[in-house]
């Protein structure tokens, strides 16, 4: 596991939880927004793989320098996408889940 107090570790925890929700919606509906969300979450896992085995300081720096912009883009994407979705849809519920926990992650 990557050692980042606030940053990559939190983002990855968010990613694991939300990836399942978006995967389920995408599998059931083939929704392009769900596919885009999966791709954005996948970028966090790409970052994790890129720094695996490196010194804790380098992993922490990756979380700050590269993880935050990716996660910030995800948050913006989620908020913008929510305005386009029916409020009671499963995809909207998945989109609301992440921003609701954002403060704890950042």
Secondary structure, 3 states (H helix, E strand, C coil): CCCCCCCHHHHHHHHHHHHHHHHHHHHHHCCHHHHHHHHHHHHHHHHHHHHCCCCHHHHHHHHHHHHHHHHHHHHHHHHHHHCCCCCCCHHHHHHHHHHHCHHHHC
